[in-house]
Amino acid sequence: MIRFFEQIWGKCSDMSDEIKKATEDFEPEQPMETPISDNSSVADSQVDVLRQQLAEKELEAKTNYDRFVRQAAELDNFKKRSSRDREDSIRSANESLIKDLLPVVDNLERAIAHASGGDNGKPIVEGVELVLKGLLDVLAKYGVAQISAVGQPFDPAKHEAIAQVESQTHKPNSVVDELHKGYTMRDRLLRPALVSVAKPPIKQEKKNDDSEVENDPSDD
């Protein structure tokens, strides 16, 4: 009996040693880790998204800057146009005033011309001359100047011809006389001078030839 229990005890001891050894050799299963390559792909995707957003913002900023530059240029051009329009309006208003005053100058000049022929008109002439001088000074203050015409070559940009006069003392196509003076305002023409222009006289031989043609006996 004792021997039988000793055999059972020995078998139990052997089983205990095997269980202990098996327990020592056992290693718990480690949890699965996410592959590194997956984390790298996620990061790259996020970077791409950020880059795309940055590119869109840069394009938007450039578009806004270009729009700002265009609007600034348009505003500057508008200011320049407004300034020119204002100057043109002022100049036009002055031109209208000056044109209305020119007939007054014409009348004064004619009065002086007629009064100069009388014996007792000297005081009147002197008074009118003073008025005329004062008026011309006012016109000169606003940039108005008379156009020199008599004795000058005819200039269609400054003179308006109303007649041609045969003359041996004046060069052909030169101004012989003027009905009224021309005026400029700051180098701009207000009105042309109304003038008569010289032309060469008809030769006497030509007149004789014309007379012979008219008196040809064959016409009888």
TORVEXZA-342389 format. One record per atom (N, C-alpha, C, O): x, y, z; residue in three letters. Coordinates in steps of 0.2 Angstrom, whole numbers, plus 5000, padded with zeros to 4 digits. Atoms other than C-alpha are relative to their C-alpha. Layout:
BEGIN
XYZALA
...
This chain:
BEGIN
500449945000MET
500050005000MET
500450065000MET
500350114996MET
499549944999ILE
501450125005ILE
500350014993ILE
500450074991ILE
499650005006ARG
502350084989ARG
499550034994ARG
499750074990ARG
500549975005PHE
500750124979PHE
499950075000PHE
499950114995PHE
500149934999PHE
500550294987PHE
500750044997PHE
500650094995PHE
499349975003GLU
502450334983GLU
500050004993GLU
500250054990GLU
500049995007GLN
502150294965GLN
499550054997GLN
499750094993GLN
500449955002ILE
500650404964ILE
500350075001ILE
500250124997ILE
499749944998TRP
501550544973TRP
500650024995TRP
500650084993TRP
499449995005GLY
503050524961GLY
499750034993GLY
499950084990GLY
500349985006LYS
501850544946LYS
499750075001LYS
499850114996LYS
500349934999CYS
501050704953CYS
500650055000CYS
500550104998CYS
499449965000SER
502750774956SER
500250014993SER
500450074991SER
499849995007ASP
503250744938ASP
499550044996ASP
499750084992ASP
500449965003MET
501650824932MET
500050075002MET
499950124998MET
500049934997SER
501850974943SER
500650034997SER
500650094995SER
499449975003ASP
503650994936ASP
499850024992ASP
500150074990ASP
500249995007GLU
502950984918GLU
499650064999GLU
499750104994GLU
500549945000ILE
501551114922ILE
500450065001ILE
500350114998ILE
499649944999LYS
502851234929LYS
500550024994LYS
500550084993LYS
499549985005LYS
504051214915LYS
499650034994LYS
499850074990LYS
500449975005ALA
502651244903ALA
499850075001ALA
499750114996ALA
500149934998THR
502151394912THR
500550054999THR
500450114997THR
499449965001GLU
503851464912GLU
500250014992GLU
500450074990GLU
499849995007ASP
504051434893ASP
499450044996ASP
499550064991ASP
500649975004PHE
502351514889PHE
500150085000PHE
500350115005PHE
499949935000GLU
502451694883GLU
499350034997GLU
499050014992GLU
500749975002PRO
500851804882PRO
500150034993PRO
500650064991PRO
500049985007GLU
500351854864GLU
500050085001GLU
499650115004GLU
500049925000GLN
500852044861GLN
499450024995GLN
499349994990GLN
500549965004PRO
499552164854PRO
500250024993PRO
500850034993PRO
499849985006MET
499552204836MET
500150074999MET
499750115002MET
499949935001GLU
500352364831GLU
499950034993GLU
499949994988GLU
500249975007THR
499852484817THR
500650004996THR
501150034998THR
499449995004PRO
501052474803PRO
500350074999PRO
499850114998PRO
499749935001ILE
502252624801ILE
499850034993ILE
499750094993ILE
500249985006SER
501852634783SER
499350034999SER
499250084995SER
500749975000ASP
500052674786ASP
500050075003ASP
499750115000ASP
500049944997ASN
500452814798ASN
500350054995ASN
500150114995ASN
499649955004SER
501652894785SER
499550024994SER
499550074992SER
500549985006SER
500252884771SER
499550055003SER
499450104999SER
500549964998VAL
499052974782VAL
500350075001VAL
500050124999VAL
499749934999ALA
500353114786ALA
500150034993ALA
500050094992ALA
499949975007ASP
500753134767ASP
499450024997ASP
499450084994ASP
500649985003SER
498953144763SER
499850075003SER
499550125000SER
500149944997GLN
498753284776GLN
500450064997GLN
500250124997GLN
499549955003VAL
500253374769VAL
499850034993VAL
499850094992VAL
500249985006ASP
499553374752ASP
499450045000ASP
499350094996ASP
500549964999VAL
497953444758VAL
500250075002VAL
499950124999VAL
499749944997LEU
498853584767LEU
500350044994LEU
500250104993LEU
499749965006ARG
499853624751ARG
499550024995ARG
499650084993ARG
500549975005GLN
498353634740GLN
499650065003GLN
499550114999GLN
500449944997GLN
497453754752GLN
500550065000GLN
500250114999GLN
499549955000LEU
499053854753LEU
500050034993LEU
500050094992LEU
500049985007ALA
499153864734ALA
499350044998ALA
499450094995ALA
500749975002GLU
497253914733GLU
500050075003GLU
499850125000GLU
500049944997LYS
497554054746LYS
500550054996LYS
500450114996LYS
499549965004GLU
499154114736GLU
499750034994GLU
499750094992GLU
500449985006LEU
498054124720LEU
499550055002LEU
499550104998LEU
500549954998GLU
496754214729GLU
500350075002GLU
500050125000GLU
499649944999ALA
497954344736ALA
500350034994ALA
500250104994ALA
499749975006LYS
498754374719LYS
499450034996LYS
499550094994LYS
500549975004THR
497054404711THR
499750065004THR
499650115000THR
500249944996ASN
496554524725ASN
500550064999ASN
500350124998ASN
499549955001TYR
498154614723TYR
500050034993TYR
500050094992TYR
500149975007ASP
497954634704ASP
499450044999ASP
499450094996ASP
500649965001ARG
496154694706ARG
500250075004ARG
499950125001ARG
499849944996PHE
496854824719PHE
500450054995PHE
500350114995PHE
499649965005VAL
498154884706VAL
499650034995VAL
499750094993VAL
500549975006ARG
496854904692ARG
499650055003ARG
499550105000ARG
500549954998GLN
495654994703GLN
500450075002GLN
500250125001GLN
499649944999ALA
497055114709ALA
500250044994ALA
500250104994ALA
499949975007ALA
497555144691ALA
499450044997ALA
499550094995ALA
500649975003GLU
495755184686GLU
499950065004GLU
499650115001GLU
500249944996LEU
495555304701LEU
500550054998LEU
500350114998LEU
499549955002ASP
497155394696ASP
499850034993ASP
499850094992ASP
500249985006ASN
496555404678ASN
499450055000ASN
499350104997ASN
500649964999PHE
494855464684PHE
500250075003PHE
499950125001PHE
499849944997LYS
495755604694LYS
500350054995LYS
500150114994LYS
499749975005LYS
496755654679LYS
499550034995LYS
499550094993LYS
500549985004ARG
495255664668ARG
499550055003ARG
499450104999ARG
500449954996SER
494255764681SER
500350065000SER
500050124999SER
499649945000SER
495655884682SER
500050044993SER
499950104992SER
500049975007ARG
495755904663ARG
499350034998ARG
499350094995ARG
500749975002ASP
493855924661ASP
499950075004ASP
499650115001ASP
500149944996ARG
493856054675ARG
500450064997ARG
500150124996ARG
499649955004GLU
495256154666GLU
499750024994GLU
499650084992GLU
500349995006ASP
494356134650ASP
499450055001ASP
499250094997ASP
500649964999SER
492756204657SER
500150075002SER
499850124999SER
499849934998ILE
493656354665ILE
500250044993ILE
500050094992ILE
499749975006ARG
494556384648ARG
499450024995ARG
499450074992ARG
500649985005SER
492856374638SER
499650065003SER
499450104999SER
500349944997ALA
492056494650ALA
500350064999ALA
500050114997ALA
499649945002ASN
493456614648ASN
500050024993ASN
499950084991ASN
500149995007GLU
493356594629GLU
499450044998GLU
499450084994GLU
500649965001SER
491556644629SER
500050075002SER
499750114998SER
500049934997LEU
491856794639LEU
500450054995LEU
500350104993LEU
499549965004ILE
493356854628ILE
499650014993ILE
499750064990ILE
500349995006LYS
492356824612LYS
499450055000LYS
499450094995LYS
500549955000ASP
490956934618ASP
500350075001ASP
500050124999ASP
499649934999LEU
492257074622LEU
500350024993LEU
500450084993LEU
499649985006LEU
493057064605LEU
499650054996LEU
499950104993LEU
500449955004PRO
491657164596PRO
500150075003PRO
500150124999PRO
499949934996VAL
491957304609VAL
500650034997VAL
500750094996VAL
499349985002VAL
493757314604VAL
499950024992VAL
500250074991VAL
500149985007ASP
493257314585ASP
499750075000ASP
499950114996ASP
500449935001ASN
492057464588ASN
500550065002ASN
500550115000ASN
499549944998LEU
493357564598LEU
500550014995LEU
500750074994LEU
499549995005GLU
494657534584GLU
499750044994GLU
500050084992GLU
500449965006ARG
493357594571ARG
499950075002ARG
500050124998ARG
500149934997ALA
492957744582ALA
500650044999ALA
500650104997ALA
499449965000ILE
494757794583ILE
500250024993ILE
500450074991ILE
499949995007ALA
494957774564ALA
499650064997ALA
499950104994ALA
500449955003HIS
493557884560HIS
500150075003HIS
500150125000HIS
499949944997ALA
493858014573ALA
500750034999ALA
500850094999ALA
499449975002SER
495658034568SER
500050044994SER
500550084993SER
500049965006GLY
495158114552GLY
499750075001GLY
499850114997GLY
500349934999GLY
494258264560GLY
500550055003GLY
501050025006GLY
499549954997ASP
495158424566ASP
499950015007ASP
500350025011ASP
500149994993ASN
494258434583ASN
499949945004ASN
499649945009ASN
500150074997GLY
494158254587GLY
500649975004GLY
500549925007GLY
499450024996LYS
495858244596LYS
499849985007LYS
500049925009LYS
500250034993PRO
495158234614PRO
499649945000PRO
499849905004PRO
500450065000ILE
493958104609ILE
500449944998ILE
500349895001ILE
499550055003VAL
495258004600VAL
500449985006VAL
500549925007VAL
499650014995GLU
496358014615GLU
499649965006GLU
499949915009GLU
500450044995GLY
494957954627GLY
499949934998GLY
499949895002GLY
500250075003VAL
494457814616VAL
500649955000VAL
500649895002VAL
499450035000GLU
496257764614GLU
500249975007GLU
500449915008GLU
499950024993LEU
496457754633LEU
499549945002LEU
499749895005LEU
500550064999VAL
494857644634VAL
500249944997VAL
500249885000VAL
499750055004LEU
495557534621LEU
500649975003LEU
500649905003LEU
499450034997LYS
497257514629LYS
499849965006LYS
500149915008LYS
500250034993GLY
496457474646GLY
499649934998GLY
499849885002GLY
500350065002LEU
495357344637LEU
500549944998LEU
500449895000LEU
499550055003LEU
496757264628LEU
500549975006LEU
500749925006LEU
499650034995ASP
497757254644ASP
499649955004ASP
499949905007ASP
500450054997VAL
496357164652VAL
500049934997VAL
500149885000VAL
500050065004LEU
496257044638LEU
500749965001LEU
500849905001LEU
499450034999ALA
498157014639ALA
500149975007ALA
500549925007ALA
500050034993LYS
497956974658LYS
499849934999LYS
500049895003LYS
500350075000TYR
496956824653TYR
500349964994TYR
500049914992TYR
499750035005GLY
498156774639GLY
499850014993GLY
500049974989GLY
500249985007VAL
497356854624VAL
500550044997VAL
500750095000VAL
499649965004ALA
498456924611ALA
499850014993ALA
499449964990ALA
500249985007GLN
498157004594GLN
500549964995GLN
501149954996GLN
499650035005ILE
498756914578ILE
500350054995ILE
499950094993ILE
499749955005SER
499957014567SER
499849974993SER
499949914991SER
500250025006ALA
499257014550ALA
500350044994ALA
500550014989ALA
499849965006VAL
499657154538VAL
500750004999VAL
501150015003VAL
499350005003GLY
501257134528GLY
500249935001GLY
500849914999GLY
499850074999GLN
501356944534GLN
499749964995GLN
499249974991GLN
500350055004PRO
501156794523PRO
499449985002PRO
499349975008PRO
500650024998PHE
499456734522PHE
500049935003PHE
500449885000PHE
499950064996ASP
499256594535ASP
499249975001ASP
498950005005ASP
500750025000PRO
497556494533PRO
499849985008PRO
499349975009PRO
500250014994ALA
497756444551ALA
499950065005ALA
499650055010ALA
500149944996LYS
497756624557LYS
499550054997LYS
499350105000LYS
500349955004HIS
496956724543HIS
499449974996HIS
499449914994HIS
500550025004GLU
495356714534GLU
499950054994GLU
499850114996GLU
500049955006ALA
495356794516ALA
499350014998ALA
498949964997ALA
500749985003ILE
493856884510ILE
500150034993ILE
499650044990ILE
499949975006ALA
494656964495ALA
500750004998ALA
501249995002ALA
499350005003GLN
496156964483GLN
500150074997GLN
499750094993GLN
499949935002VAL
496957134479VAL
500650004996VAL
501149984998VAL
499450005004GLU
498157164464GLU
500450065003GLU
500250115005GLU
499649954997SER
499657254471SER
500749994997SER
500949934997SER
499350005002GLN
501457294465GLN
500450015006GLN
501050005005GLN
499649994994THR
502057344482THR
500049955005THR
500449955010THR
500150064996HIS
501557184491HIS
500249944997HIS
500049934991HIS
499850075003LYS
502257014489LYS
499349964999LYS
498949975002LYS
500650045001PRO
500956894481PRO
499949955006PRO
500349935010PRO
500250054995ASN
499956794494ASN
500250035007ASN
500250005012ASN
499949974993SER
500356924508SER
499450045002SER
499050064997SER
500649974998VAL
499057014518VAL
500150084999VAL
500650115001VAL
500049925002VAL
498657194512VAL
499750045005VAL
499950095007VAL
500449964995ASP
497357244524ASP
499649955004ASP
499549895002ASP
500450044995GLU
496257174538GLU
499450045002GLU
499450105004GLU
500649974998LEU
494457204541LEU
499950005008LEU
499750055011LEU
500050004993HIS
494557144559HIS
500649965002HIS
500849914999HIS
499450034998LYS
496057084569LYS
499849935003LYS
499249915005LYS
500150064997GLY
496256904574GLY
500349995007GLY
500750035009GLY
499850004993TYR
496556844592TYR
500149935002TYR
499849884999TYR
499850074997THR
497356694601THR
499950015008THR
500050065011THR
500050004993MET
497156644619MET
500449945002MET
500349885001MET
499550054998ARG
498656554626ARG
500149954995ARG
500149894995ARG
499850045006ASP
499156494609ASP
499549974997ASP
499649934992ASP
500650045003ARG
497456434605ARG
499650064996ARG
499550114998ARG
500349955004LEU
496556524591LEU
499250015002LEU
498849975003LEU
500749984999LEU
494956624596LEU
499650024994LEU
499149994993LEU
500349985007ARG
494556694579ARG
500650024995ARG
501150054997ARG
499549985005PRO
495556714563PRO
499950084998PRO
499450114999PRO
500149935003ALA
495956894556ALA
499749994993ALA
499849954989ALA
500349995006LEU
494856944542LEU
500450044995LEU
500450104997LEU
499549965004VAL
496057004528VAL
499950004993VAL
499549964990VAL
499950005007SER
496357044510SER
500749984998SER
501150005001SER
499350035002VAL
497756954501VAL
500250034993VAL
499850044989VAL
499749975006ALA
498857024488ALA
500149954994ALA
500249894996ALA
499950055005LYS
498956944471LYS
500450044994LYS
500350114994LYS
499649965005PRO
500156994456PRO
499550034995PRO
499050004993PRO
500549975005PRO
499357124444PRO
500149974993PRO
500649934991PRO
500050025006ILE
498857074427ILE
500550044995ILE
500450104995ILE
499549975004LYS
500257114414LYS
499650044994LYS
499150024992LYS
500349965005GLN
499857254402GLN
500049974993GLN
499549984989GLN
500050045006GLU
500357144387GLU
499449954999GLU
499149954994GLU
500650055000LYS
499057014392LYS
499350044999LYS
498950024996LYS
500649965001LYS
497757154393LYS
499950024993LYS
499450024990LYS
500149985007ASN
498157214376ASN
499849944995ASN
499449954991ASN
500250065004ASP
498057034369ASP
499349995001ASP
499049974996ASP
500750024999ASP
496357014377ASP
499650054996ASP
499150034993ASP
500349955003SER
495857184369SER
500049984992SER
499449994989SER
500050025007GLU
496357124352GLU
499649944998GLU
499349944993GLU
500450055001VAL
495456964353VAL
499350025000VAL
498950004996VAL
500749985000GLU
493857054358GLU
499850044994GLU
499350044992GLU
500149965006ASN
494057174343ASN
500249974993ASN
500350004988ASN
499950035006ASP
494457044330ASP
499550014994ASP
498950004996ASP
500549995005PRO
493757084313PRO
499649944998PRO
499049954995PRO
500350065002SER
493256904310SER
499350005004SER
498949965001SER
500750004997ASP
491856934323ASP
499550044997ASP
498950034999ASP
500549965003ASP
491057064313ASP
499549974995ASP
499149994992ASP
